[in-house]
Every structure is written in C-alpha cells, then in structure tokens.
Amino acid sequence: MLPLASTLPEFTVTELSQALKRVVETGFSRVRVRGEISGLKRHTSGHVYFTLKDQDAVLDAVCWRGSFQGLSVTPQEGIEVIAIGKLTTYPGRSKYQIVVEGMELAGEGALLKLLEERKRKLAAEGLFDETRKKPLPFLPQTIGIVTSPTGAVIRDMLHRIADRFPVSVLLWPVAVQGEGASVQIAEAVRGFNALPISPDLLIVARGGGSLEDLWAFNEENVVRAVSESVIPVISAVGHETDVTLVDFAADKRAPTPTAAAEFAVPVRTQLSHTLGQFDAHLTMHLNHMLSLYESRLEVVRRGMPSLESWVDENIQRLDELSERLVNASTRFIEQQTLTLDHVINRFPSAIGYIVERTVHRLEALSQLLESYSYTRILERGFSFVTGLDQTLISSKLSIHTQQKVHIHFYDGTVRAQILESE
C-alpha cells in the first residue's frame, strides 16, 4: 500500500534541480570519461559543445572557451578521447553533462587515425608542397633553436655546432610535450620571425618518445607556424624512425637533433682544407697559364722583324713622304697664287658695278617712299586733327564739346575749338 501523500517531502522544480545538481557535482567532482566525439559544435562565443558516446550510452559535454584554448588535443568529430572534468547538471533541460577541462587521445589507434586525417587535410592545403621549401643558408651567422632548455637535446646540439663551426645560437625555451606545448612551440617559431634582427636558420627539436609524447609536433598550430616561417626551418623531432607532421612542413628534416646541427653548419676544418685545395689548384692553373702565354709571346717575338731594320725602313719611307709633301705644297701654293692674282685684278671693276647698282636701287626706294608720304596726301586737299598734346584724333567719338584742337593742312596748322559734337 502506497504511503500517504502527506508524508512525502515537497520540492519545487528548482529546489529538486538544485538538490540533484549538488549530489552529482559532489559525487563526481573529478572524472575521466572515455568516448567518441560526436555532434561537435563550436559556438560564436568560443564555447564548444559535443557528446561522448560508446556502444550503449551518450554523455553531453561542454568545454568553455578558456578551457578549450588550453587543451592539448583539439576535439575533432569521430576521434576517441579521454575527457577530464567534472559532472554537473543543466536544470534548464533536466540534463546532466561533463564540463571538460582537459583532453587526451584514447590509445595509439586514435592518435594514428587523427594523424592521418590531419595529414591529408594539411597536404590538401599545400602546406607540404616541395615548391614551398626554402634552401638552407650555407653558413648562417645566427641559429635559432626551439626546444626544451633542459635535457640532452640542447646540450648535444650546442656541442656539435661548437665542434663543427661556432656561430651564435639563440634558444627559445619551450615545453616539448603535455598541455600547452603546441602553443609554446608555435609562438616560439612566430616569435623568432618577428624579431627585428631574426636568425638565419631555425631548428625545431626534441628527443625521442612515444607517439603521444611527440604529439605537440603534430598539432595544426605548430605545423602552420613552421610552414609560414620566412626563416628556413629544420625539423629534428625524435629518432630517425619517428615522423611528425612538422617534418613535412619544414624545409629540411633531420633524423635526429644532432644531425640537425650537422645540417646547419659545415665543418670548419674541412672547409679550410677545401679552400686550401682551391687555392693550390688556382695557383697551379695561373702558373700554367702564365707559362703558356710566355711561350706564345716568344713565338710572336721570333716572327717579328728586328727593331733596327724596321726603324731604318720606316725612316726611308718617311723621307720619301716628306719630299712628296714638299713638292705637292709648292705646286698648290703656285696654283693658289695665280687664282688670287686673277681675283685681285677683277676686284675693282666688280666693286664699281656693285656700288652703281646699289645707288640706283636707293634712288628708286627714295622716290617710292616720297610718294607714300602723308604730305603728298595733304597737298591733294586732305587734313588731319590732333589734340593739343599732338595725339591723333581719328573718330568723332574721341571729340567732346569745347575741346581745343589743331587742324593740320599741307602748308601749316591752325588752332580750333569744337562748338558742337553730333
């Protein structure tokens, strides 16, 4: 028989929801949940919503924007992960969910699946194209290294560079695995590129480890930072058998960090020896060329006539030319003298003729000028009027009543006053 309704405690909906929320959050304050990501959605606010599922159940999940930015694994549809967080309820819909604060890939199989999908995606964007590869500088003055500041990797690289060809090295210390490692590595690569005086070469390195240990070098943000680097990059992650996506994006892959140092700089002693060989070869070649030209010069010298006979022959030729020049000059002077005498004899008559023609022409021009003179026009009964200042008055519009003027005739000038102007 059911108990009387009056004996049961009474709750409002809100009170019951809050009570359930306290029970769930208290009993499951920190959990690790394994499942496959499904229904992934990223809100414009930056929060991410998805579900974790297995064969028999589904669990709602939310990752707030601040936590999402610090995840070591970027959530992707269809991958199996271990979500770390706390359980809570959402009273508005009577649901319970996990608030994700951390995330790991669940097993190597999930890692390999995600790695292959990411590789195909980035390759399709052209990030691994050979045409993007930049040549390494032959002898960089400064090398930037992105790796952990502790451990054997940085020590071995510095030692190998110092042995081969000492150059300046700048270390940008980063975490090479774990949460936040990919963010630090990407920021280091971009930071080196943003320096006012940047290194000539970058090396991104870490020692060997499992696929999960090396996962930061498979993250998309690191791959993009390496691909976008203006400075040539050598990737040196893990051992020779370890392959990460950074290896495909870098300009050169080294099987080990030590090998990266060997790729970065030549061996100074070998370089000095090679230069010495070049110097010896060049010296030998120059000596051979000098000997060859000396032999050719000797052959040319033997084929040339003696200097004394050449001088005698040309002195005789010079005497002949001098004599011919004197004879030609004498003949030319005689001819020019005859021509000048002829001109001098004709000069007086020519001058007289020119003067006579000029006089006649001047007389004709004088008569023509006289016919055009204004006095001739006045003699025919015309006159002209000027003001008292001798300015010519050519229109009645220029005259006003009572104005005093001068009237000019051919035989003189009279003074008049204008009485009326119509």
C-alpha positions as a printed NumPy array, in Angstrom:
array([[   0.   ,    0.   ,    0.   ],
       [   1.439,    3.394,   -1.021],
       [   2.278,    5.869,    1.785],
       [   0.028,    8.818,    2.247],
       [   0.963,   11.751,    0.018],
       [   1.165,   13.969,    3.071],
       [   4.16 ,   12.044,    4.414],
       [   6.399,   12.72 ,    1.307],
       [   8.647,   15.802,    1.254],
       [   7.583,   18.513,   -1.153],
       [  10.002,   20.252,   -3.565],
       [   9.648,   22.941,   -6.128],
       [  11.14 ,   22.122,   -9.511],
       [  14.023,   24.481,   -8.845],
       [  14.678,   23.002,   -5.409],
       [  14.747,   19.466,   -6.778],
       [  17.027,   20.54 ,   -9.663],
       [  19.454,   22.203,   -7.269],
       [  19.448,   19.16 ,   -4.97 ],
       [  20.254,   16.854,   -7.884],
       [  22.988,   19.278,   -9.041],
       [  24.632,   19.146,   -5.6  ],
       [  24.508,   15.358,   -5.499],
       [  26.001,   14.945,   -8.961],
       [  28.752,   17.566,   -8.525],
       [  29.655,   16.235,   -5.062],
       [  29.738,   12.594,   -6.112],
       [  31.611,   13.224,   -9.404],
       [  33.753,   16.307,   -8.749],
       [  36.565,   14.994,  -10.998],
       [  36.228,   12.226,  -13.574],
       [  37.948,   10.731,  -16.634],
       [  35.483,    9.619,  -19.292],
       [  36.421,    7.689,  -22.424],
       [  34.266,    8.011,  -25.526],
       [  33.984,    9.021,  -29.163],
       [  33.326,   12.668,  -30.001],
       [  30.089,   13.224,  -31.9  ],
       [  27.961,   16.228,  -32.876],
       [  30.833,   18.696,  -32.403],
       [  29.682,   22.359,  -32.496],
       [  31.635,   25.492,  -31.739],
       [  29.512,   28.458,  -30.716],
       [  30.289,   32.023,  -31.746],
       [  31.041,   32.676,  -28.061],
       [  34.019,   30.29 ,  -28.313],
       [  32.409,   27.548,  -26.21 ],
       [  32.376,   24.028,  -27.688],
       [  29.534,   21.528,  -27.354],
       [  29.617,   17.82 ,  -28.247],
       [  28.695,   14.367,  -26.962],
       [  30.812,   11.45 ,  -25.821],
       [  29.413,    8.096,  -26.825],
       [  30.184,    4.423,  -26.714],
       [  28.146,    1.415,  -27.812],
       [  25.462,    1.765,  -25.139],
       [  25.297,    5.357,  -23.878],
       [  25.718,    9.045,  -24.695],
       [  27.045,   11.822,  -22.431],
       [  26.625,   15.526,  -23.207],
       [  29.815,   17.584,  -22.918],
       [  30.711,   21.256,  -22.924],
       [  34.13 ,   22.925,  -22.978],
       [  34.178,   26.599,  -22.058],
       [  36.256,   28.933,  -24.225],
       [  39.017,   29.444,  -21.647],
       [  39.494,   25.682,  -21.158],
       [  39.274,   24.952,  -24.894],
       [  42.258,   27.186,  -25.675],
       [  44.442,   25.214,  -23.271],
       [  43.529,   21.712,  -24.47 ],
       [  46.497,   19.594,  -25.574],
       [  44.225,   17.802,  -28.055],
       [  41.88 ,   19.707,  -30.341],
       [  38.439,   17.988,  -30.334],
       [  37.508,   16.569,  -33.707],
       [  34.498,   14.633,  -34.93 ],
       [  34.827,   10.865,  -34.694],
       [  38.008,   10.55 ,  -32.594],
       [  38.133,    8.61 ,  -29.35 ],
       [  39.332,   10.668,  -26.408],
       [  39.582,   10.686,  -22.649],
       [  37.797,   13.79 ,  -21.383],
       [  38.831,   15.107,  -17.971],
       [  36.451,   17.298,  -15.998],
       [  33.53 ,   17.364,  -13.603],
       [  29.927,   16.262,  -13.898],
       [  27.16 ,   18.762,  -13.444],
       [  23.527,   19.212,  -14.36 ],
       [  21.754,   21.663,  -16.633],
       [  18.457,   22.37 ,  -14.834],
       [  17.004,   24.241,  -17.764],
       [  16.63 ,   20.962,  -19.639],
       [  16.862,   18.352,  -16.893],
       [  20.159,   17.087,  -18.322],
       [  23.468,   16.133,  -16.855],
       [  26.776,   16.749,  -18.665],
       [  30.518,   16.811,  -18.24 ],
       [  32.328,   20.14 ,  -18.174],
       [  35.599,   19.299,  -19.977],
       [  38.795,   20.86 ,  -18.612],
       [  41.337,   18.581,  -20.246],
       [  41.513,   16.029,  -23.028],
       [  43.732,   13.15 ,  -24.13 ],
       [  43.581,   10.866,  -27.122],
       [  42.453,    7.383,  -26.161],
       [  45.148,    4.966,  -27.314],
       [  47.6  ,    4.922,  -30.217],
       [  44.949,    3.816,  -32.706],
       [  43.004,    7.028,  -32.175],
       [  46.198,    9.028,  -32.489],
       [  47.137,    7.378,  -35.776],
       [  43.648,    7.908,  -37.164],
       [  43.694,   11.588,  -36.231],
       [  47.233,   11.95 ,  -37.547],
       [  46.314,   10.529,  -40.951],
       [  43.205,   12.701,  -41.264],
       [  45.14 ,   15.838,  -40.302],
       [  47.952,   14.98 ,  -42.7  ],
       [  45.502,   14.663,  -45.608],
       [  43.831,   17.946,  -44.697],
       [  47.048,   19.979,  -44.436],
       [  48.523,   18.368,  -47.552],
       [  45.399,   19.346,  -49.5  ],
       [  46.029,   22.955,  -48.446],
       [  49.529,   22.756,  -49.942],
       [  51.436,   23.121,  -46.68 ],
       [  53.723,   20.204,  -47.568],
       [  54.419,   21.151,  -51.205],
       [  58.048,   20.972,  -52.307],
       [  57.666,   24.327,  -54.043],
       [  57.325,   25.953,  -50.604],
       [  60.673,   24.604,  -49.392],
       [  63.382,   27.223,  -48.859],
       [  67.105,   26.472,  -49.263],
       [  69.181,   26.404,  -46.095],
       [  71.906,   29.081,  -45.764],
       [  75.393,   27.662,  -46.319],
       [  76.911,   29.374,  -43.311],
       [  74.328,   31.021,  -41.006],
       [  75.617,   33.674,  -38.645],
       [  72.87 ,   33.047,  -36.084],
       [  70.805,   29.91 ,  -35.455],
       [  67.54 ,   29.936,  -33.503],
       [  66.638,   26.748,  -31.632],
       [  63.151,   25.906,  -30.343],
       [  63.345,   23.138,  -27.749],
       [  63.381,   22.377,  -24.037],
       [  66.072,   24.307,  -22.149],
       [  66.937,   21.162,  -20.153],
       [  67.968,   17.707,  -21.237],
       [  70.47 ,   16.16 ,  -23.611],
       [  68.985,   17.566,  -26.822],
       [  70.092,   21.18 ,  -26.421],
       [  73.457,   20.16 ,  -24.951],
       [  74.225,   17.795,  -27.824],
       [  73.219,   20.375,  -30.453],
       [  75.291,   23.173,  -28.908],
       [  78.281,   20.843,  -28.572],
       [  78.029,   19.688,  -32.196],
       [  77.693,   23.237,  -33.557],
       [  80.697,   24.384,  -31.49 ],
       [  82.768,   21.462,  -32.81 ],
       [  81.873,   21.99 ,  -36.443],
       [  81.69 ,   25.776,  -36.878],
       [  80.987,   28.016,  -33.871],
       [  78.185,   30.509,  -34.582],
       [  75.743,   32.481,  -32.436],
       [  72.838,   30.421,  -31.084],
       [  69.553,   31.794,  -29.689],
       [  67.445,   29.405,  -27.59 ],
       [  63.689,   29.904,  -27.246],
       [  62.805,   27.577,  -24.347],
       [  59.502,   25.698,  -24.664],
       [  57.721,   22.67 ,  -23.265],
       [  58.   ,   19.879,  -25.837],
       [  55.102,   17.712,  -24.586],
       [  51.993,   17.944,  -22.478],
       [  49.301,   20.599,  -22.193],
       [  50.189,   23.935,  -23.766],
       [  53.322,   22.596,  -25.507],
       [  51.98 ,   23.152,  -29.021],
       [  51.024,   26.743,  -28.191],
       [  54.519,   27.49 ,  -26.862],
       [  56.238,   25.911,  -29.884],
       [  54.065,   27.798,  -32.389],
       [  54.602,   31.082,  -30.537],
       [  58.369,   30.489,  -30.485],
       [  58.557,   29.96 ,  -34.266],
       [  56.461,   33.049,  -34.915],
       [  58.416,   34.987,  -32.281],
       [  61.739,   34.303,  -33.983],
       [  60.265,   35.502,  -37.303],
       [  59.04 ,   38.716,  -35.645],
       [  62.421,   39.717,  -34.182],
       [  63.94 ,   42.944,  -35.624],
       [  67.109,   41.007,  -36.396],
       [  65.996,   37.414,  -36.898],
       [  68.2  ,   34.298,  -37.063],
       [  69.311,   32.948,  -40.429],
       [  68.074,   29.443,  -39.604],
       [  65.642,   27.773,  -37.167],
       [  65.817,   24.292,  -35.661],
       [  62.695,   22.825,  -34.003],
       [  63.831,   19.86 ,  -31.932],
       [  63.118,   17.369,  -29.178],
       [  64.313,   13.888,  -28.229],
       [  62.614,   10.6  ,  -28.944],
       [  59.425,    9.338,  -27.347],
       [  56.096,    7.674,  -27.983],
       [  53.564,    8.94 ,  -30.48 ],
       [  51.735,   10.633,  -27.641],
       [  54.956,   12.236,  -26.344],
       [  55.637,   13.726,  -29.777],
       [  52.034,   14.773,  -30.374],
       [  52.639,   18.512,  -29.897],
       [  54.605,   18.444,  -33.176],
       [  51.55 ,   17.053,  -34.962],
       [  49.262,   19.847,  -33.808],
       [  47.873,   22.062,  -36.545],
       [  49.013,   25.352,  -34.997],
       [  52.653,   24.169,  -34.904],
       [  52.55 ,   22.831,  -38.463],
       [  51.106,   26.108,  -39.76 ],
       [  53.666,   28.203,  -37.869],
       [  56.544,   26.188,  -39.38 ],
       [  55.027,   26.306,  -42.867],
       [  54.541,   30.101,  -42.685],
       [  58.048,   30.798,  -41.363],
       [  60.071,   33.175,  -43.515],
       [  63.227,   31.792,  -41.886],
       [  64.269,   28.338,  -43.188],
       [  63.368,   25.608,  -40.667],
       [  64.991,   22.253,  -39.893],
       [  62.771,   19.789,  -38.012],
       [  64.586,   17.419,  -35.661],
       [  61.909,   15.614,  -33.659],
       [  62.554,   12.211,  -32.121],
       [  64.663,    9.461,  -33.623],
       [  65.116,    8.551,  -37.272],
       [  62.018,    6.325,  -37.277],
       [  59.814,    8.998,  -35.688],
       [  57.825,   11.053,  -38.205],
       [  55.668,   14.063,  -37.314],
       [  53.681,   16.499,  -39.429],
       [  56.248,   19.206,  -38.694],
       [  58.746,   17.122,  -40.692],
       [  56.602,   17.564,  -43.805],
       [  56.132,   21.311,  -43.286],
       [  59.782,   22.084,  -42.514],
       [  62.283,   22.989,  -45.22 ],
       [  64.582,   20.151,  -44.13 ],
       [  64.037,   17.076,  -41.95 ],
       [  66.868,   15.801,  -39.798],
       [  66.698,   12.237,  -38.411],
       [  67.963,   13.448,  -35.008],
       [  68.674,   16.767,  -33.269],
       [  72.41 ,   16.095,  -33.59 ],
       [  72.009,   15.574,  -37.329],
       [  70.153,   18.911,  -37.499],
       [  73.231,   20.644,  -36.077],
       [  75.332,   18.939,  -38.753],
       [  72.946,   20.133,  -41.475],
       [  73.04 ,   23.661,  -40.071],
       [  76.795,   24.398,  -40.318],
       [  79.734,   22.941,  -42.251],
       [  82.871,   21.565,  -40.604],
       [  85.294,   24.451,  -40.299],
       [  88.424,   22.299,  -40.666],
       [  87.044,   20.604,  -43.765],
       [  86.017,   23.956,  -45.185],
       [  89.506,   25.341,  -44.518],
       [  91.064,   22.274,  -46.177],
       [  88.78 ,   22.643,  -49.193],
       [  89.662,   26.331,  -49.519],
       [  93.344,   25.403,  -49.349],
       [  92.849,   22.901,  -52.16 ],
       [  91.044,   25.54 ,  -54.213],
       [  93.882,   27.995,  -53.586],
       [  96.529,   25.455,  -54.653],
       [  94.55 ,   24.495,  -57.743],
       [  94.064,   28.149,  -58.689],
       [  97.762,   28.908,  -58.193],
       [  98.764,   25.941,  -60.338],
       [  96.293,   26.953,  -63.02 ],
       [  97.574,   30.549,  -63.054],
       [ 101.201,   29.381,  -63.292],
       [ 100.258,   27.131,  -66.185],
       [  98.507,   29.98 ,  -67.983],
       [ 101.47 ,   32.318,  -67.443],
       [ 103.841,   29.707,  -68.861],
       [ 101.58 ,   29.18 ,  -71.848],
       [ 101.355,   32.911,  -72.594],
       [ 105.113,   33.304,  -72.231],
       [ 105.612,   30.579,  -74.843],
       [ 103.145,   32.24 ,  -77.205],
       [ 104.831,   35.603,  -76.696],
       [ 108.201,   34.082,  -77.554],
       [ 106.779,   32.637,  -80.779],
       [ 105.366,   36.03 ,  -81.712],
       [ 108.653,   37.722,  -80.877],
       [ 110.584,   35.366,  -83.132],
       [ 108.256,   36.049,  -86.052],
       [ 108.683,   39.824,  -85.791],
       [ 111.473,   41.669,  -87.762],
       [ 114.335,   43.244,  -85.831],
       [ 113.633,   46.673,  -84.416],
       [ 116.674,   48.24 ,  -86.092],
       [ 115.734,   47.14 ,  -89.609],
       [ 112.131,   48.188,  -89.031],
       [ 113.261,   51.658,  -87.956],
       [ 115.615,   52.074,  -90.947],
       [ 112.919,   51.016,  -93.381],
       [ 110.377,   53.424,  -91.963],
       [ 112.907,   56.308,  -91.833],
       [ 113.458,   55.896,  -95.581],
       [ 109.709,   55.798,  -96.187],
       [ 109.334,   58.937,  -94.076],
       [ 111.938,   60.761,  -96.212],
       [ 110.041,   59.851,  -99.38 ],
       [ 106.766,   61.077,  -97.962],
       [ 108.386,   64.308,  -96.78 ],
       [ 109.783,   65.018, -100.239],
       [ 106.412,   64.326, -101.863],
       [ 104.734,   66.624,  -99.366],
       [ 107.129,   69.49 , -100.173],
       [ 106.548,   69.092, -103.925],
       [ 102.79 ,   68.961, -103.519],
       [ 102.81 ,   72.004, -101.247],
       [ 104.846,   74.055, -103.739],
       [ 102.512,   73.192, -106.638],
       [  99.434,   74.017, -104.502],
       [ 100.871,   77.414, -103.476],
       [ 101.605,   78.319, -107.093],
       [  98.068,   77.464, -108.161],
       [  96.51 ,   79.45 , -105.321],
       [  98.75 ,   82.439, -106.094],
       [  97.539,   82.532, -109.728],
       [  93.938,   82.316, -108.579],
       [  94.445,   85.138, -106.09 ],
       [  96.05 ,   87.415, -108.739],
       [  93.074,   86.847, -111.008],
       [  90.656,   87.742, -108.229],
       [  92.616,   90.887, -107.325],
       [  92.579,   92.055, -110.951],
       [  88.819,   91.667, -111.201],
       [  88.082,   93.196, -107.801],
       [  87.945,   96.981, -108.746],
       [  85.525,   96.509, -111.651],
       [  83.315,   94.209, -109.577],
       [  83.188,   96.712, -106.715],
       [  82.258,   99.547, -109.05 ],
       [  79.438,   97.529, -110.57 ],
       [  78.039,   96.659, -107.147],
       [  78.18 ,  100.283, -105.964],
       [  76.42 ,  101.546, -109.093],
       [  73.576,   99.032, -108.723],
       [  73.156,   99.916, -105.069],
       [  72.901,  103.668, -105.793],
       [  70.192,  103.111, -108.423],
       [  68.203,  100.958, -106.046],
       [  68.408,  103.534, -103.242],
       [  67.135,  106.261, -105.579],
       [  64.135,  104.143, -106.59 ],
       [  63.291,  103.368, -102.961],
       [  63.57 ,  107.087, -102.055],
       [  61.107,  108.043, -104.791],
       [  58.68 ,  105.328, -103.657],
       [  58.937,  106.494, -100.047],
       [  58.296,  110.112, -101.099],
       [  55.128,  109.079, -102.971],
       [  53.814,  107.429,  -99.844],
       [  54.481,  110.488,  -97.623],
       [  51.43 ,  111.987,  -95.831],
       [  52.41 ,  115.488,  -97.112],
       [  51.516,  114.377, -100.653],
       [  48.07 ,  113.418,  -99.36 ],
       [  47.619,  116.807,  -97.659],
       [  48.561,  118.565, -100.935],
       [  45.548,  116.876, -102.524],
       [  43.187,  118.745, -100.122],
       [  43.12 ,  116.49 ,  -97.106],
       [  43.858,  117.425,  -93.466],
       [  44.037,  115.722,  -90.05 ],
       [  43.156,  116.74 ,  -86.48 ],
       [  45.176,  116.327,  -83.28 ],
       [  44.679,  117.278,  -79.699],
       [  46.797,  119.979,  -78.061],
       [  49.122,  117.168,  -76.98 ],
       [  49.6  ,  116.177,  -80.652],
       [  47.592,  112.956,  -80.189],
       [  45.843,  111.966,  -83.441],
       [  42.028,  112.219,  -83.325],
       [  40.642,  109.701,  -85.819],
       [  36.974,  109.428,  -84.678],
       [  34.274,  111.869,  -83.646],
       [  33.719,  109.708,  -80.603],
       [  37.087,  110.95 ,  -79.356],
       [  35.951,  114.619,  -79.505],
       [  33.898,  116.475,  -76.91 ],
       [  32.29 ,  119.963,  -76.987],
       [  34.566,  122.957,  -76.272],
       [  37.637,  120.824,  -76.906],
       [  40.572,  122.688,  -78.407],
       [  42.324,  121.012,  -81.326],
       [  44.897,  121.544,  -84.047],
       [  43.937,  121.177,  -87.736],
       [  46.861,  120.294,  -89.955],
       [  46.997,  121.378,  -93.675],
       [  49.802,  120.792,  -96.183],
       [  51.003,  124.391,  -95.724],
       [  50.549,  124.784,  -91.948],
       [  48.488,  124.262,  -88.772],
       [  45.545,  126.233,  -87.299],
       [  44.059,  126.106,  -83.818],
       [  40.298,  125.498,  -83.428],
       [  37.644,  124.763,  -80.792],
       [  34.807,  122.276,  -81.136],
       [  31.477,  124.068,  -80.677],
       [  29.173,  121.14 ,  -81.135],
       [  29.599,  117.364,  -81.439],
       [  26.721,  115.469,  -83.057]])
